[in-house]
Amino acid sequence: MRVMEVREPGAPFVPAEREIPEPGPGQVRIKVAACGICHSDAFIKSGGFPGLQLPRVPGHEVSGTIDAVGDGVSLWKVGDRVGVGWHGGHCFQCESCRRGHFINCVNGKITGVSHDGGYGEYMLSPWEAVARMPDDLDFVDAGPLLCAGITTYNALRNSGARAGDTVAIQGIGGLGHLAVQYARQMGFRTVALSRGADKEALAKELGAHIYIDTKTQDAAAALQALGGADVILCTAPNTQAIESVLGGLARRGKLMLVAAPQGAIQVHPLAMLSGKMIHGWPSGSPIDSEDTMDFSVLTGVRPHVEVFPLEQANEAFQVMMENRARFRVVLTPGG
């Protein structure tokens, strides 16, 4: 099989041929149809992710078909259409797992980090990391839903917001363009925040009721003019942009972080004493991925994607890193 692998920290992805692996006990083999490229893949390419062992095949936005099953696997069968996201398996035994919080497993695996991911024609996955994919969802569309999709959908549905509440989406990129769609379909008064008047038409097309151009408007003041945001979902990893929207929360509003800026966010304690809160949210477990895909099919939410053949992984990665993608990049082993 063909793969694109990381051999040395910071070096380009290298094409390689490997034997097609056989699934061991508790594993399934997936014939990869598509694999999205995520910004988090940069941590694997740089070799800087804790515990990473090279060479490694990255990729945690995988969609495809189960090709073989190992001993002890009863949930999945050959021919099942499935996806695998960031969550790459859990131990079932730690306290988090025993409480059903599999995403917080202290021994949790990460697809494309703990074991090889989807930048190839086949991959192995622990059975518990696999999500069932709807028959009427395209493989290419499914890939980004297993990362950007689950991250924003799962955060919004756990935000505490109710239909009719004002929900603001900070940033209209790989995460944000899906978050705007989900917020609209969940019945929220959806506000999109981004820099530049050129984003307004896209924001409205995606479903935003209101667009705030943060280049010409004070984001917090504009949100307060609307009565304050019950939830602000921060999808762009920019500390200054995140700090600038905090003042736009309603008195008991919640700022939810799904983006990971490198710098610290400064918060004045006095501004929080009305009951405001800041809440981080992880992506989710495989059943959350299933819910994300099902809801996307039900409501017509789809990612905007650019497709590259597997061999062009380096070019595709650069397009993503330089923010030239509109909005997600997907590799297809079949070309």
N, C-alpha and C positions, 0 to 999 in steps of 0.2 A: 504494500500500500504506500501511497504518497503522503508525506506529512511536511509541514513547515515547522522547524524546531528552533529553539534558542539553545545555542551551544556555549556562547561566551557572553558575559555581562556587557550590555550595550551594543553588541554586534547585530548586524541584520539577521532576520530570520533566514534559515538555511534549508533548502529543499533536501529531503532525504527519502530513501526507500527503506521500508521495514517489512518484516513478516507480519501478516495479519494476526493479531493476538487472539488467543483463546480465552474465553471468560473463565475465571476461577469460581469457587464457591461464593455465592452471594453476589455475583456480578452478571451484568448483561453486556453484550457487544452491540454497538449501534453503528449502522451504516449511515454516515453523516451526509445529509442533504444540503445543509447550510450551517454556517457558524458566523455569528456577528463578531465584530471587533469592538471591544470596549476600551475606554480610557484606562481602566484598571490593568489591562494587558501590558501597559507600560512598566508596571512593577515587575512583571515576569521578564520582559525584554531587557530591563536594566539589571536583572539578577539580584535586585535588592529586597525582594519579598522574604520575610523571615521564614527560615526553614526550607526555602526553595532549593531543590537539587537539579543541576543541569546534567545532560540536556533535558529539555522539557518542551512538550508540545502545548502551546497555550490554547485558550478558547473556552469560554464558559457561557456562550449563547448558542447552544447546539440544538439543532432539530434534525430528526432523521427517523429511521425505522430500525426496530430491534432485529438483529441479524442472527443472534445466538444467545442462549441463556445458560448460566452455570448451575451447578448443583445447588439445591436448596431454594431456588427461585420459583415461586408459584404465582406471583402477581402478574408477571409479564410473559408474553409468548412471542414467538417469531412473527414478524409482520406488523406488530403494534407500532403506531405512529407516536413518537415520544419527543420530549425535549429535556435538556439538562441545563440548569443555570449555575450561578455562583456556588450555591450550596451543594457540596459534593459528597455528602454522606454524614451520618452521625452514629454515635456509639450505642444508643438506646439505654445506657446504664448510668450516666452521670445524673446529677440532680436536675439539671435543665431538661434533659431528655425524659426523665421520669415524670416531670411536670408537663410534658408535651411541648416544651419550648425547644424544638429541634434546631432552630436557627442559632440558638445560643449554646449549643453543645460544646463543652470544654475540649472535646476531642474531635471536633468537627473537621471535615475535609473540605477542600476548595477545588472545584473543577479547574483543571489547567494549572494548578499549583501543587496540590498534594499528589495528583496523578495527571497523566496526559489528557489534554482536552480535545477540542474540536477542529483545530487547524490540520485536518487530515481526512482521509477517506473512511476511517473507522476509529472508534474509541471504545474503551471499556469504562463502565461506570458501576458503582455500587447500586444495587437494585433500589435502595431507599431514596436515592437522589434523583430518580427519574419521574417525570411528570407526563401524564397522558395528554395527547394533543388532539383537539377536535378535528374531525375528518374534513371539515370545510375551511380549515385554516392553511394558508400556503406556508411551505417550509421556510421560505425567505422571510416572510412576515413574522413567523413564530420566533426566529432567533432573537431579535431585539426585545420582544415581549418577555423573554425569560430573564432579562436583566433590567433594562430601562423600564420596561412595562411593569414587571412585578414590583420594582422599587417604588414607583410613583403610585400605582394602583393600591398597593397594600398600605402605603403610608396614608393615603387619602381616606381609605375605608376604615382605618383605625385612628383617624384624627379626632373623632368626636363630633365633627361637623354634621349638621342635619340639612336635609333638603331646604333650599332657600337661603342658607347661610352664605356669607360672602367669603369666598376662597380665592386667594391671590396666588398666582404661580410666578415665582421670580426666575426669569430666564426662559428663553424659548429655543432650546437646543435639543440634544439627543434625549435627555430626560424630559425637559419642559414641554416639548411639542406633543408628547404623549400625555403628560400631566394635564395640560389644558383640555385635551379631548376627554379624559376620564372625569375631570371635574365637571364639565358640562353634562356628560351623560349621567353623572350621579345626582344631578339636580341642584348643583350649587350655582350661586351667582358668581360667575367665573371672571376673574380679573387677571389679565396677563401683563407682566411688567418686563420690559426689555429696552435696550438702548436703540434709538433711531426710529424715525417715522416710517421707514421702509418695512418694519416688522408688523405694522398694524394690520395690513391686509391679510397676512398669513395668520396672525393671531385670531382674527375674526373668522377666517376660513376654518381654523381648527375648532372653533366653538366659543371663543372668549366673548362675553357680553361687553366687556370694557377693556380698552387698551391704555396703558400708561407708559408714555415715552419717558424713561428715566434720564434721557439726555437733556430734555427740556423742562421736565417737571421734577419737583421734589417728591420722591416716591411715597414717603411717610405722610406728607401733607395731602397728597392726592388720595391716598387710601382713607385718611381721616375725613376728607370731604365726602366720601361715600358712606361714612358712618363707622369706619374701622373694619379691618379684616378679622373674621372669626378664626381663620387659619391662613397662614402664609407658608407655602411649600417652597423651600429654597432648593433649586435644582442647578444653579450655576455656582461653581466653586470659587467665589470671589468674596473675600472677607469684607471689603468695603461695600460691595453691593448688598451683602447680607445685613451688615450693620445699618445701612441706610433705610431698610424697610422695617426695622424693629419698631420704630415709632408709629408705624401704620397699623399696629394691632389694636383691636378693640380691647376694652378694659379686662376682659377675661380671655383674650385671644391666645392662640398657640402658634409659635413659630416651629415648623417641622424641618429638620435638616436631613436631606438625603444626599446632598453634595458634600464633598470633603475638601474644603480649602486648606492649604498648607499652613496659613497663619492663624493666630488666635483671634477670636471675636471678642471685642470689648463691649460689655454690657453694664449700664449704670443700674445698680440695685434699686434705686428709687423708682426707676421706670417700670419695675416688675411688681411692685407692691400692690397693684390693683388686681392681681390674680393672673397676670400674664405668665406664660411658661415657654421654655425652649425644650424641644423634644427631638431627640435623634431617633431614627427608625432604620432597622436593618431591612434587607430585601424581603426574604421570606423562605419558607420551606417548599418542597415540591407540590404539596397540595395547594399552597398559595399560588404557585405558578399555574396550576390547572385552573384555579378560579380566575386568574388574570386572563388566560387565553379564552376561557368560556365567556367571560364578560366582554372581551374584545370582539368576539364573534357575534354575540348577542346585540351589541350596540354599534358595530361598525368601526370601532377604533382600530387604526392600523398605523404602523410606523412609516415614515418616509425613508426610503433606503436607496443606497447606491450599491450595486453588486459588482464584485470583482472575482475572477477565477482564483483558485487557491494559490497558484504560482505567483500571483501578484500581491501576496500578503504584505510585502514591504511597501509597495506603492499605496496600497489601501490603508495601511497603518499610518503612513505619513499624511494622507488626506484627512484622517481622523484627528491626528495630533495637531495639525495646523488649522483645525476648525473649518476646513473647506467642505466637509460633508454636510449634506442636507437630507437627513440628519443622522442616520445610522449607516454604517458600512458593513456589508455582509459578504463573506467568502462562500463560494460554491465549489466543492471538489470536482463537480462535473463540468466546470467551465462556465 
